[in-house]
Amino acid sequence: MLQGGRYDLFETLAKACRELDAELLIAYFGGLSDFQARKLLRAGAAITHGGLNTVLDAIASGTPLLAIPLAFNQPGIAARLVHHLGIRASPPATS
């Protein structure tokens, strides 16, 4: 079960990566493997739900990140990113 039930959002992101011929790496639960950590170092951006581990990994690697909070403490982490690092984007209104 995906937190926040936002499967459609992640599906849209994956489709956009495919259309842009951009490499996509999905990390799920338990931290990054060594392979994933190396990929993050080379990534143009990290798109995350705003979990603290991924956010800290991206900051430590110097990788730009976009946090899309879904649940729990993620909105608070995203707010701290905006406060300390700068930019906020609002999701499109749903009908």
C-alpha positions, 0 to 999 in steps of 0.5 A: 500500500502506497502512503497517501494513495498517490499511485497516480502521482508516481505513475505520472512521474515515471511516464515523464521520465520515460518521455524524457528518456531520463533514468529512473531509480525507485528506492523503497524502505530501509535506506539506500543500497550502495548501488542506489547511493552511487546513483544518487550522487550522479542524479540530476534530481531526487524526487521523494515523498519527504521521508527523512532518510531520503532527504538526508541522503540527497542533501549529503550527496548534494543532489537537488530534491523535490519533496512531495509529502504524502503522510506522517511527518513528511509535510513538516520535513518539506516545510523545513526544506522550503524554509532552509533551502528555498523553493515551494511548488504547489500541486495542481488542484484536483477536481 
